[in-house]
Amino acid sequence: MKYSLRALAFLVVLACTACSFSKSDRDYNRLTREFIQKSPHQEAAADYAAGDYRILSAMGYGTYYPGLEIDVGKRIASKYGVRMIDGTTDAPESKAQARYVAATIDFAERYNKRKVALLRMSPKEKSSSESR
């Protein structure tokens, strides 16, 4: 009996811990609204002006760079780095998470395209490509 109660208590604690690490639908709905309200062009320009040349990446079967050709994304990621968008997946667990993923991918596509355009205009990018 003692062993059964300990095992049950352990399973309850384990279940509570697992739940505390996942986002709720309410969290995903809030985060979705935040991404929809953001301006990807303004954020990309502000990050660029602050010296942050990283692009955004998302997770699915593997890492990818929304809005960019694979080779362009890999080149920029290897040179400047990436910021992973938390909570992205190709296997959402709820409709709320699916809406969140769609909103973040839409944001990241426009953000990355703007960031690439800024990098192409940059004298820093031009000088490094001319030396190749």
N, CA, C and O atoms as CSV, one atom per row, in Angstrom:
chain,resi,resn,atom,element,x,y,z
A,1,MET,N,N,0.817,-1.198,0.000
A,1,MET,CA,C,0.000,0.000,0.000
A,1,MET,C,C,0.863,1.264,0.000
A,1,MET,O,O,0.587,2.215,-0.732
A,2,LYS,N,N,1.921,1.260,0.840
A,2,LYS,CA,C,2.820,2.408,0.894
A,2,LYS,C,C,3.449,2.671,-0.470
A,2,LYS,O,O,3.550,3.816,-0.912
A,3,TYR,N,N,3.870,1.591,-1.129
A,3,TYR,CA,C,4.511,1.712,-2.444
A,3,TYR,C,C,3.537,2.294,-3.467
A,3,TYR,O,O,3.924,3.123,-4.291
A,4,SER,N,N,2.287,1.868,-3.419
A,4,SER,CA,C,1.269,2.363,-4.352
A,4,SER,C,C,1.024,3.851,-4.160
A,4,SER,O,O,0.884,4.587,-5.136
A,5,LEU,N,N,0.971,4.300,-2.915
A,5,LEU,CA,C,0.753,5.721,-2.644
A,5,LEU,C,C,1.942,6.557,-3.106
A,5,LEU,O,O,1.762,7.645,-3.654
A,6,ARG,N,N,3.146,6.057,-2.890
A,6,ARG,CA,C,4.334,6.782,-3.361
A,6,ARG,C,C,4.341,6.877,-4.880
A,6,ARG,O,O,4.625,7.933,-5.446
A,7,ALA,N,N,4.030,5.781,-5.525
A,7,ALA,CA,C,4.004,5.768,-6.991
A,7,ALA,C,C,2.943,6.724,-7.509
A,7,ALA,O,O,3.182,7.458,-8.468
A,8,LEU,N,N,1.775,6.720,-6.883
A,8,LEU,CA,C,0.703,7.622,-7.285
A,8,LEU,C,C,1.110,9.079,-7.071
A,8,LEU,O,O,0.880,9.922,-7.939
A,9,ALA,N,N,1.706,9.375,-5.932
A,9,ALA,CA,C,2.162,10.742,-5.653
A,9,ALA,C,C,3.208,11.175,-6.672
A,9,ALA,O,O,3.184,12.313,-7.141
A,10,PHE,N,N,4.119,10.283,-7.015
A,10,PHE,CA,C,5.145,10.595,-8.009
A,10,PHE,C,C,4.513,10.902,-9.360
A,10,PHE,O,O,4.910,11.857,-10.028
A,11,LEU,N,N,3.533,10.100,-9.767
A,11,LEU,CA,C,2.868,10.319,-11.055
A,11,LEU,C,C,2.099,11.634,-11.080
A,11,LEU,O,O,2.076,12.319,-12.102
A,12,VAL,N,N,1.472,11.991,-9.970
A,12,VAL,CA,C,0.748,13.262,-9.896
A,12,VAL,C,C,1.722,14.429,-10.028
A,12,VAL,O,O,1.459,15.369,-10.778
A,13,VAL,N,N,2.829,14.380,-9.318
A,13,VAL,CA,C,3.845,15.439,-9.406
A,13,VAL,C,C,4.401,15.515,-10.822
A,13,VAL,O,O,4.573,16.606,-11.366
A,14,LEU,N,N,4.679,14.373,-11.414
A,14,LEU,CA,C,5.200,14.337,-12.780
A,14,LEU,C,C,4.210,14.945,-13.764
A,14,LEU,O,O,4.606,15.713,-14.640
A,15,ALA,N,N,2.937,14.615,-13.632
A,15,ALA,CA,C,1.907,15.158,-14.522
A,15,ALA,C,C,1.784,16.667,-14.359
A,15,ALA,O,O,1.657,17.385,-15.351
A,16,CYS,N,N,1.821,17.150,-13.142
A,16,CYS,CA,C,1.735,18.596,-12.899
A,16,CYS,C,C,2.942,19.323,-13.472
A,16,CYS,O,O,2.807,20.413,-14.029
A,17,THR,N,N,4.102,18.734,-13.341
A,17,THR,CA,C,5.318,19.340,-13.887
A,17,THR,C,C,5.247,19.411,-15.399
A,17,THR,O,O,5.616,20.427,-15.988
A,18,ALA,N,N,4.784,18.356,-16.031
A,18,ALA,CA,C,4.690,18.334,-17.493
A,18,ALA,C,C,3.728,19.403,-17.982
A,18,ALA,O,O,3.995,20.063,-18.986
A,19,CYS,N,N,2.627,19.580,-17.292
A,19,CYS,CA,C,1.645,20.584,-17.699
A,19,CYS,C,C,2.185,21.999,-17.555
A,19,CYS,O,O,1.812,22.883,-18.327
A,20,SER,N,N,3.040,22.221,-16.597
A,20,SER,CA,C,3.533,23.574,-16.360
A,20,SER,C,C,4.481,24.050,-17.455
A,20,SER,O,O,4.724,25.251,-17.568
A,21,PHE,N,N,5.019,23.144,-18.260
A,21,PHE,CA,C,5.952,23.541,-19.305
A,21,PHE,C,C,5.269,23.816,-20.642
A,21,PHE,O,O,5.878,24.437,-21.514
A,22,SER,N,N,4.050,23.383,-20.829
A,22,SER,CA,C,3.384,23.608,-22.106
A,22,SER,C,C,2.506,24.850,-22.011
A,22,SER,O,O,1.992,25.191,-20.945
A,23,LYS,N,N,2.348,25.512,-23.143
A,23,LYS,CA,C,1.523,26.710,-23.182
A,23,LYS,C,C,0.056,26.304,-23.305
A,23,LYS,O,O,-0.267,25.288,-23.921
A,24,SER,N,N,-0.810,27.093,-22.724
A,24,SER,CA,C,-2.242,26.843,-22.828
A,24,SER,C,C,-2.785,27.546,-24.068
A,24,SER,O,O,-2.104,28.376,-24.671
A,25,ASP,N,N,-4.010,27.206,-24.439
A,25,ASP,CA,C,-4.648,27.888,-25.563
A,25,ASP,C,C,-4.729,29.389,-25.304
A,25,ASP,O,O,-4.577,30.191,-26.226
A,26,ARG,N,N,-4.967,29.766,-24.053
A,26,ARG,CA,C,-5.027,31.187,-23.705
A,26,ARG,C,C,-3.680,31.860,-23.994
A,26,ARG,O,O,-3.643,32.974,-24.516
A,27,ASP,N,N,-2.576,31.184,-23.654
A,27,ASP,CA,C,-1.241,31.726,-23.936
A,27,ASP,C,C,-1.034,31.886,-25.439
A,27,ASP,O,O,-0.568,32.929,-25.899
A,28,TYR,N,N,-1.382,30.844,-26.206
A,28,TYR,CA,C,-1.204,30.911,-27.659
A,28,TYR,C,C,-2.077,31.996,-28.279
A,28,TYR,O,O,-1.638,32.685,-29.200
A,29,ASN,N,N,-3.307,32.160,-27.788
A,29,ASN,CA,C,-4.173,33.216,-28.313
A,29,ASN,C,C,-3.579,34.592,-28.040
A,29,ASN,O,O,-3.606,35.466,-28.907
A,30,ARG,N,N,-3.042,34.788,-26.836
A,30,ARG,CA,C,-2.411,36.072,-26.491
A,30,ARG,C,C,-1.192,36.321,-27.373
A,30,ARG,O,O,-1.024,37.416,-27.910
A,31,LEU,N,N,-0.346,35.310,-27.520
A,31,LEU,CA,C,0.859,35.459,-28.345
A,31,LEU,C,C,0.510,35.699,-29.809
A,31,LEU,O,O,1.200,36.450,-30.497
A,32,THR,N,N,-0.554,35.067,-30.287
A,32,THR,CA,C,-0.996,35.279,-31.668
A,32,THR,C,C,-1.392,36.733,-31.869
A,32,THR,O,O,-0.986,37.361,-32.847
A,33,ARG,N,N,-2.186,37.273,-30.945
A,33,ARG,CA,C,-2.586,38.687,-31.047
A,33,ARG,C,C,-1.365,39.598,-31.051
A,33,ARG,O,O,-1.319,40.570,-31.806
A,34,GLU,N,N,-0.378,39.293,-30.214
A,34,GLU,CA,C,0.834,40.116,-30.167
A,34,GLU,C,C,1.566,40.093,-31.509
A,34,GLU,O,O,2.007,41.138,-31.988
A,35,PHE,N,N,1.700,38.918,-32.117
A,35,PHE,CA,C,2.393,38.836,-33.403
A,35,PHE,C,C,1.621,39.555,-34.500
A,35,PHE,O,O,2.223,40.186,-35.368
A,36,ILE,N,N,0.296,39.468,-34.470
A,36,ILE,CA,C,-0.520,40.127,-35.491
A,36,ILE,C,C,-0.382,41.644,-35.385
A,36,ILE,O,O,-0.421,42.340,-36.399
A,37,GLN,N,N,-0.221,42.159,-34.174
A,37,GLN,CA,C,-0.117,43.603,-33.968
A,37,GLN,C,C,1.264,44.161,-34.291
A,37,GLN,O,O,1.409,45.367,-34.490
A,38,LYS,N,N,2.270,43.309,-34.346
A,38,LYS,CA,C,3.635,43.771,-34.620
A,38,LYS,C,C,3.803,44.121,-36.095
A,38,LYS,O,O,3.102,43.590,-36.956
A,39,SER,N,N,4.728,45.011,-36.366
A,39,SER,CA,C,5.094,45.353,-37.738
A,39,SER,C,C,6.426,44.686,-38.063
A,39,SER,O,O,7.463,45.099,-37.544
A,40,PRO,N,N,6.413,43.659,-38.916
A,40,PRO,CA,C,7.670,42.979,-39.229
A,40,PRO,C,C,8.691,43.896,-39.897
A,40,PRO,O,O,9.892,43.774,-39.656
A,41,HIS,N,N,8.209,44.819,-40.742
A,41,HIS,CA,C,9.145,45.727,-41.416
A,41,HIS,C,C,9.803,46.677,-40.426
A,41,HIS,O,O,11.009,46.911,-40.496
A,42,GLN,N,N,9.016,47.225,-39.502
A,42,GLN,CA,C,9.577,48.136,-38.504
A,42,GLN,C,C,10.523,47.406,-37.560
A,42,GLN,O,O,11.578,47.935,-37.212
A,43,GLU,N,N,10.157,46.197,-37.142
A,43,GLU,CA,C,11.031,45.444,-36.231
A,43,GLU,C,C,12.328,45.037,-36.911
A,43,GLU,O,O,13.394,45.085,-36.298
A,44,ALA,N,N,12.244,44.636,-38.177
A,44,ALA,CA,C,13.466,44.263,-38.904
A,44,ALA,C,C,14.380,45.475,-39.041
A,44,ALA,O,O,15.593,45.365,-38.863
A,45,ALA,N,N,13.800,46.632,-39.357
A,45,ALA,CA,C,14.598,47.850,-39.509
A,45,ALA,C,C,15.214,48.273,-38.173
A,45,ALA,O,O,16.375,48.678,-38.129
A,46,ALA,N,N,14.449,48.183,-37.094
A,46,ALA,CA,C,14.969,48.557,-35.774
A,46,ALA,C,C,16.085,47.607,-35.340
A,46,ALA,O,O,17.106,48.048,-34.814
A,47,ASP,N,N,15.892,46.314,-35.556
A,47,ASP,CA,C,16.934,45.342,-35.205
A,47,ASP,C,C,18.191,45.579,-36.034
A,47,ASP,O,O,19.306,45.521,-35.515
A,48,TYR,N,N,18.006,45.843,-37.311
A,48,TYR,CA,C,19.141,46.102,-38.205
A,48,TYR,C,C,19.912,47.342,-37.732
A,48,TYR,O,O,21.140,47.331,-37.653
A,49,ALA,N,N,19.169,48.403,-37.421
A,49,ALA,CA,C,19.800,49.645,-36.960
A,49,ALA,C,C,20.559,49.431,-35.648
A,49,ALA,O,O,21.546,50.116,-35.381
A,50,ALA,N,N,20.100,48.488,-34.837
A,50,ALA,CA,C,20.758,48.186,-33.559
A,50,ALA,C,C,21.922,47.210,-33.724
A,50,ALA,O,O,22.565,46.830,-32.746
A,51,GLY,N,N,22.188,46.810,-34.964
A,51,GLY,CA,C,23.305,45.895,-35.217
A,51,GLY,C,C,22.951,44.422,-35.111
A,51,GLY,O,O,23.836,43.566,-35.115
A,52,ASP,N,N,21.667,44.123,-35.016
A,52,ASP,CA,C,21.212,42.724,-34.956
A,52,ASP,C,C,20.842,42.292,-36.370
A,52,ASP,O,O,19.780,42.658,-36.875
A,53,TYR,N,N,21.707,41.520,-37.007
A,53,TYR,CA,C,21.505,41.100,-38.394
A,53,TYR,C,C,20.928,39.694,-38.498
A,53,TYR,O,O,20.810,39.152,-39.597
A,54,ARG,N,N,20.571,39.103,-37.370
A,54,ARG,CA,C,20.023,37.743,-37.381
A,54,ARG,C,C,18.675,37.701,-38.099
A,54,ARG,O,O,17.927,38.678,-38.128
A,55,ILE,N,N,18.394,36.530,-38.676
A,55,ILE,CA,C,17.092,36.297,-39.276
A,55,ILE,C,C,16.294,35.393,-38.341
A,55,ILE,O,O,16.838,34.804,-37.408
A,56,LEU,N,N,14.998,35.296,-38.609
A,56,LEU,CA,C,14.139,34.449,-37.796
A,56,LEU,C,C,14.068,33.053,-38.394
A,56,LEU,O,O,14.053,32.885,-39.614
A,57,SER,N,N,14.025,32.066,-37.530
A,57,SER,CA,C,13.863,30.690,-37.992
A,57,SER,C,C,12.722,30.042,-37.220
A,57,SER,O,O,12.355,30.471,-36.126
A,58,ALA,N,N,12.180,29.003,-37.823
A,58,ALA,CA,C,11.072,28.270,-37.220
A,58,ALA,C,C,11.396,26.788,-37.247
A,58,ALA,O,O,12.258,26.337,-38.001
A,59,MET,N,N,10.703,26.053,-36.425
A,59,MET,CA,C,10.914,24.604,-36.380
A,59,MET,C,C,9.734,23.890,-37.009
A,59,MET,O,O,8.578,24.272,-36.831
A,60,GLY,N,N,10.051,22.867,-37.733
A,60,GLY,CA,C,9.074,21.933,-38.275
A,60,GLY,C,C,9.768,20.601,-38.240
A,60,GLY,O,O,10.257,20.178,-37.192
A,61,TYR,N,N,9.819,19.940,-39.361
A,61,TYR,CA,C,10.595,18.704,-39.456
A,61,TYR,C,C,12.059,19.024,-39.184
A,61,TYR,O,O,12.805,18.201,-38.653
A,62,GLY,N,N,12.448,20.217,-39.554
A,62,GLY,CA,C,13.791,20.731,-39.294
A,62,GLY,C,C,13.700,22.238,-39.197
A,62,GLY,O,O,12.610,22.802,-39.281
A,63,THR,N,N,14.812,22.884,-39.024
A,63,THR,CA,C,14.834,24.346,-38.961
A,63,THR,C,C,14.696,24.916,-40.364
A,63,THR,O,O,15.299,24.403,-41.306
A,64,TYR,N,N,13.913,25.964,-40.507
A,64,TYR,CA,C,13.814,26.652,-41.786
A,64,TYR,C,C,13.673,28.148,-41.552
A,64,TYR,O,O,13.421,28.602,-40.436
A,65,TYR,N,N,13.839,28.891,-42.622
A,65,TYR,CA,C,13.861,30.349,-42.558
A,65,TYR,C,C,12.698,30.874,-43.396
A,65,TYR,O,O,12.836,31.009,-44.611
A,66,PRO,N,N,11.560,31.170,-42.779
A,66,PRO,CA,C,10.373,31.582,-43.523
A,66,PRO,C,C,10.645,32.766,-44.447
A,66,PRO,O,O,11.279,33.749,-44.064
A,67,GLY,N,N,10.145,32.638,-45.672
A,67,GLY,CA,C,10.260,33.714,-46.648
A,67,GLY,C,C,11.548,33.729,-47.438
A,67,GLY,O,O,11.701,34.549,-48.343
A,68,LEU,N,N,12.484,32.842,-47.122
A,68,LEU,CA,C,13.789,32.858,-47.788
A,68,LEU,C,C,14.064,31.538,-48.501
A,68,LEU,O,O,13.625,30.473,-48.067
A,69,GLU,N,N,14.798,31.634,-49.600
A,69,GLU,CA,C,15.298,30.433,-50.261
A,69,GLU,C,C,16.231,29.733,-49.275
A,69,GLU,O,O,16.871,30.381,-48.447
A,70,ILE,N,N,16.301,28.432,-49.368
A,70,ILE,CA,C,17.109,27.654,-48.421
A,70,ILE,C,C,18.557,28.126,-48.393
A,70,ILE,O,O,19.124,28.327,-47.319
A,71,ASP,N,N,19.163,28.304,-49.576
A,71,ASP,CA,C,20.580,28.694,-49.610
A,71,ASP,C,C,20.801,30.097,-49.047
A,71,ASP,O,O,21.810,30.350,-48.389
A,72,VAL,N,N,19.871,31.002,-49.301
A,72,VAL,CA,C,19.982,32.364,-48.759
A,72,VAL,C,C,19.860,32.322,-47.234
A,72,VAL,O,O,20.648,32.948,-46.526
A,73,GLY,N,N,18.874,31.587,-46.740
A,73,GLY,CA,C,18.689,31.467,-45.293
A,73,GLY,C,C,19.904,30.876,-44.607
A,73,GLY,O,O,20.341,31.371,-43.568
A,74,LYS,N,N,20.453,29.813,-45.189
A,74,LYS,CA,C,21.632,29.172,-44.587
A,74,LYS,C,C,22.841,30.104,-44.595
A,74,LYS,O,O,23.593,30.161,-43.622
A,75,ARG,N,N,23.024,30.834,-45.697
A,75,ARG,CA,C,24.169,31.746,-45.794
A,75,ARG,C,C,24.077,32.851,-44.746
A,75,ARG,O,O,25.050,33.139,-44.050
A,76,ILE,N,N,22.913,33.459,-44.641
A,76,ILE,CA,C,22.750,34.546,-43.671
A,76,ILE,C,C,22.823,34.000,-42.243
A,76,ILE,O,O,23.426,34.622,-41.369
A,77,ALA,N,N,22.212,32.848,-42.012
A,77,ALA,CA,C,22.248,32.246,-40.670
A,77,ALA,C,C,23.674,31.917,-40.250
A,77,ALA,O,O,24.044,32.122,-39.094
A,78,SER,N,N,24.474,31.411,-41.180
A,78,SER,CA,C,25.853,31.069,-40.810
A,78,SER,C,C,26.700,32.314,-40.578
A,78,SER,O,O,27.652,32.289,-39.799
A,79,LYS,N,N,26.353,33.390,-41.248
A,79,LYS,CA,C,27.134,34.618,-41.111
A,79,LYS,C,C,26.704,35.464,-39.904
A,79,LYS,O,O,27.547,35.996,-39.182
A,80,TYR,N,N,25.388,35.582,-39.693
A,80,TYR,CA,C,24.879,36.493,-38.667
A,80,TYR,C,C,24.140,35.808,-37.519
A,80,TYR,O,O,23.958,36.409,-36.460
A,81,GLY,N,N,23.718,34.575,-37.711
A,81,GLY,CA,C,22.972,33.865,-36.677
A,81,GLY,C,C,21.475,33.920,-36.897
A,81,GLY,O,O,20.987,34.541,-37.841
A,82,VAL,N,N,20.759,33.257,-36.005
A,82,VAL,CA,C,19.303,33.184,-36.104
A,82,VAL,C,C,18.668,33.405,-34.737
A,82,VAL,O,O,19.301,33.245,-33.693
A,83,ARG,N,N,17.410,33.772,-34.785
A,83,ARG,CA,C,16.561,33.798,-33.588
A,83,ARG,C,C,15.432,32.810,-33.848
A,83,ARG,O,O,14.631,32.996,-34.764
A,84,MET,N,N,15.376,31.782,-33.054
A,84,MET,CA,C,14.326,30.774,-33.185
A,84,MET,C,C,13.029,31.313,-32.593
A,84,MET,O,O,13.025,31.878,-31.499
A,85,ILE,N,N,11.935,31.136,-33.316
A,85,ILE,CA,C,10.631,31.541,-32.799
A,85,ILE,C,C,10.118,30.414,-31.911
A,85,ILE,O,O,9.872,29.304,-32.382
A,86,ASP,N,N,9.962,30.704,-30.648
A,86,ASP,CA,C,9.516,29.711,-29.676
A,86,ASP,C,C,8.102,29.230,-29.995
A,86,ASP,O,O,7.234,30.027,-30.349
A,87,GLY,N,N,7.878,27.930,-29.868
A,87,GLY,CA,C,6.537,27.368,-30.022
A,87,GLY,C,C,6.143,27.003,-31.432
A,87,GLY,O,O,5.022,26.545,-31.652
A,88,THR,N,N,7.046,27.193,-32.414
A,88,THR,CA,C,6.705,26.818,-33.784
A,88,THR,C,C,6.930,25.327,-33.982
A,88,THR,O,O,7.856,24.743,-33.420
A,89,THR,N,N,6.076,24.727,-34.783
A,89,THR,CA,C,6.130,23.292,-35.025
A,89,THR,C,C,5.316,22.963,-36.268
A,89,THR,O,O,4.457,23.745,-36.675
A,90,ASP,N,N,5.579,21.817,-36.869
A,90,ASP,CA,C,4.722,21.369,-37.965
A,90,ASP,C,C,3.681,20.371,-37.456
A,90,ASP,O,O,2.958,19.764,-38.246
A,91,ALA,N,N,3.609,20.207,-36.144
A,91,ALA,CA,C,2.623,19.317,-35.526
A,91,ALA,C,C,1.972,20.009,-34.332
A,91,ALA,O,O,2.184,19.603,-33.189
A,92,PRO,N,N,1.169,21.066,-34.593
A,92,PRO,CA,C,0.539,21.781,-33.481
A,92,PRO,C,C,-0.393,20.861,-32.692
A,92,PRO,O,O,-1.020,19.957,-33.245
A,93,GLU,N,N,-0.465,21.115,-31.407
A,93,GLU,CA,C,-1.270,20.280,-30.517
A,93,GLU,C,C,-2.693,20.801,-30.334
A,93,GLU,O,O,-3.532,20.117,-29.749
A,94,SER,N,N,-2.967,22.002,-30.829
A,94,SER,CA,C,-4.314,22.565,-30.696
A,94,SER,C,C,-4.546,23.569,-31.821
A,94,SER,O,O,-3.614,23.975,-32.514
A,95,LYS,N,N,-5.812,23.960,-31.986
A,95,LYS,CA,C,-6.135,24.979,-32.991
A,95,LYS,C,C,-5.492,26.313,-32.622
A,95,LYS,O,O,-5.057,27.062,-33.496
A,96,ALA,N,N,-5.434,26.600,-31.338
A,96,ALA,CA,C,-4.814,27.853,-30.887
A,96,ALA,C,C,-3.333,27.869,-31.242
A,96,ALA,O,O,-2.817,28.894,-31.686
A,97,GLN,N,N,-2.652,26.760,-31.052
A,97,GLN,CA,C,-1.236,26.700,-31.420
A,97,GLN,C,C,-1.070,26.784,-32.934
A,97,GLN,O,O,-0.117,27.401,-33.410
A,98,ALA,N,N,-1.972,26.180,-33.698
A,98,ALA,CA,C,-1.905,26.256,-35.162
A,98,ALA,C,C,-2.060,27.702,-35.632
A,98,ALA,O,O,-1.351,28.136,-36.541
A,99,ARG,N,N,-2.983,28.453,-35.018
A,99,ARG,CA,C,-3.139,29.874,-35.370
A,99,ARG,C,C,-1.881,30.658,-35.008
A,99,ARG,O,O,-1.449,31.536,-35.756
A,100,TYR,N,N,-1.299,30.336,-33.858
A,100,TYR,CA,C,-0.059,30.992,-33.436
A,100,TYR,C,C,1.059,30.726,-34.443
A,100,TYR,O,O,1.762,31.650,-34.851
A,101,VAL,N,N,1.219,29.477,-34.839
A,101,VAL,CA,C,2.269,29.124,-35.801
A,101,VAL,C,C,2.046,29.870,-37.112
A,101,VAL,O,O,2.997,30.401,-37.686
A,102,ALA,N,N,0.802,29.920,-37.595
A,102,ALA,CA,C,0.507,30.639,-38.841
A,102,ALA,C,C,0.857,32.124,-38.718
A,102,ALA,O,O,1.429,32.707,-39.639
A,103,ALA,N,N,0.515,32.734,-37.580
A,103,ALA,CA,C,0.815,34.158,-37.372
A,103,ALA,C,C,2.318,34.405,-37.297
A,103,ALA,O,O,2.813,35.383,-37.857
A,104,THR,N,N,3.044,33.532,-36.612
A,104,THR,CA,C,4.488,33.730,-36.486
A,104,THR,C,C,5.202,33.509,-37.811
A,104,THR,O,O,6.163,34.212,-38.122
A,105,ILE,N,N,4.744,32.544,-38.590
A,105,ILE,CA,C,5.372,32.280,-39.883
A,105,ILE,C,C,5.123,33.449,-40.827
A,105,ILE,O,O,6.026,33.864,-41.553
A,106,ASP,N,N,3.897,33.985,-40.822
A,106,ASP,CA,C,3.596,35.155,-41.655
A,106,ASP,C,C,4.494,36.325,-41.257
A,106,ASP,O,O,5.064,36.997,-42.116
A,107,PHE,N,N,4.616,36.564,-39.958
A,107,PHE,CA,C,5.481,37.635,-39.462
A,107,PHE,C,C,6.927,37.393,-39.889
A,107,PHE,O,O,7.587,38.298,-40.399
A,108,ALA,N,N,7.415,36.176,-39.682
A,108,ALA,CA,C,8.813,35.850,-39.984
A,108,ALA,C,C,9.117,35.974,-41.473
A,108,ALA,O,O,10.207,36.411,-41.844
A,109,GLU,N,N,8.172,35.597,-42.332
A,109,GLU,CA,C,8.389,35.739,-43.778
A,109,GLU,C,C,8.653,37.196,-44.143
A,109,GLU,O,O,9.612,37.510,-44.848
A,110,ARG,N,N,7.793,38.073,-43.654
A,110,ARG,CA,C,7.946,39.498,-43.984
A,110,ARG,C,C,9.165,40.110,-43.296
A,110,ARG,O,O,9.859,40.940,-43.884
A,111,TYR,N,N,9.427,39.706,-42.061
A,111,TYR,CA,C,10.602,40.183,-41.321
A,111,TYR,C,C,11.880,39.782,-42.056
A,111,TYR,O,O,12.749,40.620,-42.295
A,112,ASN,N,N,11.994,38.511,-42.412
A,112,ASN,CA,C,13.212,38.016,-43.060
A,112,ASN,C,C,13.442,38.665,-44.418
A,112,ASN,O,O,14.576,39.002,-44.760
A,113,LYS,N,N,12.380,38.841,-45.191
A,113,LYS,CA,C,12.534,39.496,-46.501
A,113,LYS,C,C,13.033,40.929,-46.326
A,113,LYS,O,O,13.895,41.388,-47.075
A,114,ARG,N,N,12.492,41.624,-45.345
A,114,ARG,CA,C,12.935,43.003,-45.080
A,114,ARG,C,C,14.385,43.021,-44.609
A,114,ARG,O,O,15.169,43.865,-45.043
A,115,LYS,N,N,14.744,42.093,-43.723
A,115,LYS,CA,C,16.116,42.030,-43.207
A,115,LYS,C,C,17.092,41.752,-44.341
A,115,LYS,O,O,18.161,42.360,-44.393
A,116,VAL,N,N,16.744,40.839,-45.259
A,116,VAL,CA,C,17.616,40.538,-46.401
A,116,VAL,C,C,17.762,41.770,-47.285
A,116,VAL,O,O,18.860,42.065,-47.756
A,117,ALA,N,N,16.676,42.488,-47.515
A,117,ALA,CA,C,16.755,43.710,-48.323
A,117,ALA,C,C,17.682,44.729,-47.663
A,117,ALA,O,O,18.469,45.381,-48.350
A,118,LEU,N,N,17.600,44.871,-46.360
A,118,LEU,CA,C,18.484,45.798,-45.647
A,118,LEU,C,C,19.940,45.344,-45.730
A,118,LEU,O,O,20.837,46.167,-45.917
A,119,LEU,N,N,20.175,44.063,-45.593
A,119,LEU,CA,C,21.544,43.545,-45.683
A,119,LEU,C,C,22.121,43.744,-47.079
A,119,LEU,O,O,23.312,44.017,-47.228
A,120,ARG,N,N,21.290,43.611,-48.088
A,120,ARG,CA,C,21.774,43.801,-49.463
A,120,ARG,C,C,22.138,45.254,-49.731
A,120,ARG,O,O,23.012,45.534,-50.551
A,121,MET,N,N,21.476,46.176,-49.049
A,121,MET,CA,C,21.784,47.594,-49.216
A,121,MET,C,C,22.986,48.004,-48.383
A,121,MET,O,O,23.569,49.065,-48.606
A,122,SER,N,N,23.351,47.175,-47.436
A,122,SER,CA,C,24.410,47.499,-46.492
A,122,SER,C,C,25.781,47.495,-47.144
A,122,SER,O,O,26.120,46.551,-47.857
A,123,PRO,N,N,26.583,48.541,-46.913
A,123,PRO,CA,C,27.959,48.541,-47.419
A,123,PRO,C,C,28.761,47.379,-46.845
A,123,PRO,O,O,29.658,46.853,-47.504
A,124,LYS,N,N,28.440,46.979,-45.621
A,124,LYS,CA,C,29.137,45.867,-44.977
A,124,LYS,C,C,28.946,44.583,-45.789
A,124,LYS,O,O,29.905,43.849,-46.030
A,125,GLU,N,N,27.711,44.316,-46.206
A,125,GLU,CA,C,27.414,43.117,-46.993
A,125,GLU,C,C,28.065,43.213,-48.375
A,125,GLU,O,O,28.613,42.231,-48.877
A,126,LYS,N,N,28.003,44.393,-48.983
A,126,LYS,CA,C,28.588,44.557,-50.315
A,126,LYS,C,C,30.099,44.358,-50.281
A,126,LYS,O,O,30.657,43.708,-51.166
A,127,SER,N,N,30.762,44.908,-49.279
A,127,SER,CA,C,32.220,44.781,-49.225
A,127,SER,C,C,32.647,43.340,-48.985
A,127,SER,O,O,33.674,42.909,-49.509
A,128,SER,N,N,31.879,42.589,-48.201
A,128,SER,CA,C,32.262,41.199,-47.959
A,128,SER,C,C,31.999,40.330,-49.181
A,128,SER,O,O,32.718,39.357,-49.404
A,129,SER,N,N,30.981,40.660,-49.980
A,129,SER,CA,C,30.723,39.853,-51.172
A,129,SER,C,C,31.684,40.211,-52.303
A,129,SER,O,O,31.969,39.366,-53.152
A,130,GLU,N,N,32.188,41.445,-52.333
A,130,GLU,CA,C,33.140,41.840,-53.371
A,130,GLU,C,C,34.501,41.202,-53.150
A,130,GLU,O,O,35.257,41.008,-54.102
A,131,SER,N,N,34.819,40.876,-51.912
A,131,SER,CA,C,36.127,40.294,-51.624
A,131,SER,C,C,36.172,38.796,-51.910
A,131,SER,O,O,37.226,38.177,-51.763
A,132,ARG,N,N,35.064,38.210,-52.310
A,132,ARG,CA,C,35.029,36.769,-52.603
A,132,ARG,C,C,35.548,36.462,-53.968
A,132,ARG,O,O,35.585,35.298,-54.368
